[in-house]
């Protein structure tokens, strides 16, 4: 059945502020009854659960026509989650891209708020690559490179082609889902913000996940597209190293993943970050991918490339100007143990490497030469 659902989302207005008053907009998407989704999940049986956290639980289900779906049920007690739920409906129902999860429909019935998505066979990147060994799926380098490329393609679409442009705000391994062929799809748009053409940045509450937060956003609440670029850089380092940015620490000083990568670069042993599970890979290509990740995580947001530039560097054999690379920004949340237990961030804290470097920078400074194939 097709019907209208009323959603609410925040439009970012002006150059340095955000209108926090929700605006209603009518959208058309398929709606499901609560009883039909109960049937699809065997009354939301625990054995059907495939994920959770944030604002609800995700179940695997089968519709009456046999279609397998992922059913995201919002926690009834989450008042804040209701806003994110309606935001997600508006965001994802109006945009379509091969690297974005497809919204099939929703249920808005009584106190129930449920989203129905396409089912992706290989779950999330966090589960298949960074999770427990029981769920671990070996991913060779071509698959990992394709995941980086596909995620970058989806982000470029959100930043430059979606109208209005969209900043996701929560790019992380658990929000990158993998289909049967390990093609990546970005999911969970509950924290996303719209960026109309005349908006360069907004000041907003800090929301996201420890280990992926850009320092200028975590400290000052200044949100730009470059916050997503930073998160993507961290994600790339996770894909290459096979280590979680929020759960692992390195060396005697318990360095976070980005710090560790920078230390290895300074010691001229950058390839030591590569996952030991990867035994056969193109060292030149992997080295280039690591450099791209480091460019994405630079402390100064204006030094980071756009997602269009990132995609270019990932898609083409280029000579990257390492001399243009500056130190990464490091955001810390009290301690590593507290970070791993408190993933959702909604207040500000201290970070290292303030973005005090020059603003006279162009993304073209990164790439000095294109190498013909």
C-alpha positions in Angstrom: 0.0 0.0 0.0 1.3 3.5 -0.9 0.3 6.4 1.3 1.6 9.7 2.6 3.8 9.8 5.7 4.4 13.1 7.5 8.1 13.6 8.3 10.1 16.3 9.9 13.7 17.4 9.3 16.0 20.4 9.9 16.9 22.6 7.0 20.2 24.4 7.6 19.6 28.1 7.1 22.1 30.9 6.8 25.8 30.7 6.8 26.5 30.1 10.5 23.3 28.8 12.1 20.7 26.1 11.9 16.9 26.4 12.3 16.0 23.9 14.9 12.3 24.1 14.3 11.1 21.1 12.3 9.2 21.7 9.1 6.6 19.2 8.0 6.8 17.8 4.5 4.6 15.2 2.9 6.4 12.4 1.3 5.2 9.3 -0.4 6.6 5.9 0.6 5.2 2.4 1.1 3.7 1.9 4.5 3.4 -1.4 6.4 1.0 -2.3 9.2 2.6 -3.2 12.5 1.0 -6.7 12.4 2.5 -7.4 9.0 6.0 -6.6 10.3 5.4 -8.7 13.4 4.6 -11.5 11.1 7.7 -10.8 8.9 10.0 -11.1 12.0 8.1 -13.9 13.8 6.9 -11.4 16.4 10.3 -9.7 16.5 11.9 -12.9 17.8 15.4 -12.5 19.2 16.8 -15.0 16.7 15.8 -12.5 13.9 17.9 -9.7 15.4 20.8 -8.8 13.1 21.9 -5.5 14.7 21.2 -2.8 17.2 22.4 0.3 19.0 21.8 4.0 18.7 18.0 4.3 18.6 16.7 0.8 18.1 17.1 -2.8 17.0 17.4 -4.2 13.4 15.7 -7.5 12.5 15.8 -9.7 9.5 12.4 -10.4 8.0 10.5 -11.7 5.0 7.6 -10.0 3.5 4.5 -11.9 2.2 5.9 -12.0 -1.3 9.1 -13.5 0.0 11.3 -10.4 -0.2 13.9 -10.4 2.5 14.2 -7.1 4.3 16.0 -5.4 7.2 13.5 -4.0 9.7 14.7 -1.2 12.0 12.5 -0.7 15.0 12.9 2.5 17.0 12.9 2.3 20.7 9.6 3.4 22.1 11.3 5.2 25.0 13.6 7.2 22.7 12.1 10.7 22.4 15.1 12.0 20.6 15.0 9.0 18.3 11.6 10.0 17.0 13.2 13.1 15.3 16.0 11.0 13.9 13.4 8.5 12.6 11.5 11.1 10.7 14.7 12.7 9.4 15.8 9.3 8.1 12.5 8.8 6.2 12.8 12.2 4.5 16.5 11.8 3.7 16.5 8.4 2.2 13.1 8.3 0.5 14.1 11.1 -1.8 17.6 10.0 -2.9 18.7 6.9 -4.8 22.3 5.8 -5.5 23.9 2.3 -5.9 26.0 3.0 -2.8 23.1 4.1 -0.5 20.8 1.7 1.3 17.3 1.6 -0.3 14.4 2.4 1.9 11.4 0.1 1.1 8.9 1.6 3.4 8.0 2.4 7.0 5.4 1.9 9.7 4.0 4.8 11.7 1.3 3.2 13.8 0.5 4.2 17.4 3.8 4.4 19.3 5.6 2.2 16.7 8.2 3.8 14.5 9.7 1.2 12.1 11.8 1.5 8.9 12.0 -1.2 6.3 15.2 -1.5 4.3 16.6 -3.7 1.6 18.3 -6.7 3.2 22.1 -6.9 2.6 23.5 -10.4 3.0 26.9 -9.6 4.5 25.7 -7.3 7.2 27.9 -4.3 8.2 31.6 -3.7 7.7 31.9 -3.5 11.5 30.5 -7.0 11.8 32.2 -8.8 8.9 35.7 -7.2 9.2 36.1 -5.6 12.6 33.8 -7.7 14.8 34.1 -11.1 16.5 35.9 -13.9 14.9 32.7 -15.9 14.7 31.3 -13.3 12.2 34.6 -12.5 10.5 34.6 -12.7 6.7 38.0 -12.7 5.0 38.2 -9.7 2.6 41.1 -9.6 0.1 42.6 -6.3 -1.0 40.5 -5.9 -4.2 37.3 -6.2 -2.1 38.6 -3.7 0.5 39.6 -1.3 -2.2 36.2 -1.6 -3.8 34.5 -0.9 -0.5 36.6 2.3 -0.1 35.8 3.3 -3.6 32.1 2.6 -3.4 31.7 4.4 0.0 33.5 7.4 -1.5 31.2 7.3 -4.4 28.1 7.4 -2.2 29.5 10.2 -0.1 30.3 12.3 -3.2 26.7 11.8 -4.3 25.4 13.1 -1.0 27.8 16.0 -0.9 27.6 17.2 -4.5 24.7 15.7 -6.4 21.8 15.2 -3.9 19.6 18.3 -3.8 20.0 19.8 -1.3 23.4 18.4 -0.5 23.6 16.2 2.6 26.1 15.7 5.3 25.7 12.3 6.9 27.4 13.0 10.2 27.8 9.4 11.2 30.1 7.6 8.7 31.5 4.6 10.5 32.0 0.9 9.9 28.6 -0.2 11.4 26.8 2.1 8.9 28.5 0.7 5.9 26.5 -2.4 4.8 27.6 -5.0 2.4 25.5 -6.8 -0.2 26.1 -10.4 -1.5 29.0 -9.2 -3.7 30.5 -7.0 -0.9 29.4 -3.8 -2.6 29.1 -1.1 0.1 26.0 0.9 0.9 25.8 3.8 3.3 23.0 3.5 5.8 21.5 5.2 8.9 20.6 8.8 8.0 19.1 9.6 11.4 21.8 12.2 12.1 22.1 13.6 8.6 21.8 17.4 7.8 20.7 19.1 4.6 23.1 21.7 3.2 21.4 24.0 0.6 23.7 25.6 -2.0 24.2 28.8 -0.1 25.3 27.2 3.2 29.0 26.6 3.8 28.8 25.4 7.5 26.4 25.2 10.4 26.8 25.3 14.1 24.9 22.4 15.7 25.0 20.0 18.6 27.7 17.4 18.4 26.4 14.0 17.4 28.3 11.1 16.0 30.5 8.3 17.1 33.8 8.3 19.1 36.8 7.5 16.9 35.3 9.1 13.8 34.7 12.7 14.9 36.5 15.5 13.1 38.2 17.7 15.8 36.7 21.0 14.8 33.2 19.5 14.9 33.8 17.7 18.2 35.1 20.8 19.9 33.1 23.7 18.4 30.1 22.0 16.8 31.1 23.5 13.4 29.7 21.1 10.8 30.9 21.1 7.2 31.2 18.4 4.6 34.8 18.0 5.7 33.5 16.3 8.9 32.3 13.4 6.7 35.6 13.5 4.9 37.5 13.0 8.2 35.2 10.1 9.2 35.8 8.5 5.8 39.6 8.8 6.3 39.3 7.0 9.6 37.1 4.3 8.0 39.7 3.8 5.3 42.4 3.2 7.9 40.1 0.6 9.6 39.5 -1.2 6.3 43.2 -1.3 5.6 44.4 -2.3 9.1 41.5 -4.5 10.1 41.4 -2.6 13.4 38.6 -0.6 15.0 39.3 3.1 15.6 37.3 3.1 18.8 38.3 -0.2 20.3 42.0 -0.6 19.6 45.1 1.2 20.9 48.6 0.9 19.6 52.1 1.1 21.2 53.1 2.0 24.7 51.3 5.3 24.6 48.0 3.7 23.5 47.8 5.7 20.3 44.5 5.9 18.5 44.4 4.6 14.9 45.0 7.9 13.2 48.0 8.7 15.5 49.4 5.3 14.9 49.2 5.7 11.1 51.0 9.1 11.4 53.7 7.7 13.6 54.3 4.9 11.1 54.6 7.4 8.3 57.2 9.5 10.3 59.1 6.3 10.8 58.9 5.4 7.1 57.2 2.1 7.7 53.6 3.1 6.8 52.8 -0.4 5.4 53.1 -1.8 8.8 49.5 -0.7 9.4 48.3 -3.2 6.8 46.1 -6.0 8.2 48.2 -9.2 8.7 45.3 -11.1 7.1 46.3 -9.4 3.8 49.1 -11.4 2.4 48.8 -10.6 -1.3 48.3 -6.9 -2.3 49.7 -4.2 -4.5 52.0 -2.3 -2.1 52.0 0.9 -4.3 48.2 1.0 -4.4 47.8 0.3 -0.7 50.4 2.9 0.2 48.4 5.4 -1.9 45.2 4.5 -0.2 46.8 5.1 3.2 48.1 8.5 2.1 44.6 9.4 0.9 43.2 8.4 4.3 45.8 10.7 6.0 44.9 13.6 3.7 41.3 13.1 4.8 42.1 13.2 8.5 44.3 16.4 8.6 43.7 18.7 11.5 42.7 21.7 9.4 39.4 21.0 7.7 40.3 23.2 4.8 43.3 21.0 4.1 41.2 18.0 3.6 40.2 17.1 0.0 36.6 17.1 -1.2 35.0 13.7 -1.8 35.2 14.3 -5.5 39.0 14.7 -5.1 39.1 11.6 -2.9 37.3 9.6 -5.5 39.7 10.8 -8.1 42.7 9.7 -6.1 41.2 6.3 -5.4 40.1 5.7 -8.9 43.2 6.8 -10.8 46.9 6.0 -10.5 48.3 9.4 -9.4 51.4 10.7 -7.9 50.4 12.2 -4.5 52.4 15.2 -3.2 53.3 13.9 0.3 54.9 17.3 1.1 51.4 18.8 1.2 50.3 16.4 4.0 50.0 17.9 7.5 49.4 16.2 10.9 46.0 14.6 11.6 43.6 16.1 14.1 43.0 13.8 17.1 39.9 14.0 19.2 40.0 12.3 22.5 37.1 11.3 24.7 38.5 10.8 28.3 39.9 7.4 27.8 39.9 4.5 25.4 37.7 2.3 27.6 35.1 5.0 28.0 35.2 5.6 24.3 34.4 2.0 23.4 31.5 1.9 25.9 30.0 5.3 24.9 29.7 5.4 21.2 27.2 8.1 20.6 28.6 11.6 21.4 26.4 14.5 22.3 28.7 16.9 24.1 32.1 18.4 23.4 35.5 17.5 24.8 39.2 18.1 24.4 41.1 17.3 21.2 44.7 17.6 20.1 46.4 19.3 17.1 44.1 22.3 16.7 43.5 23.4 13.2 45.9 26.4 13.2 47.6 25.9 9.9 47.3 28.1 6.9 44.0 28.4 5.0 45.8 29.1 1.7 45.3 25.6 0.4 43.7 24.0 -2.7 42.9 20.3 -3.1 45.0 20.5 -6.3 48.1 20.8 -4.1 47.7 17.1 -3.2 48.0 15.6 -6.7 51.1 16.7 -8.5 50.8 14.5 -11.6 48.4 12.1 -13.2 50.0 8.9 -14.4 48.4 7.6 -17.6 47.2 4.0 -17.6 
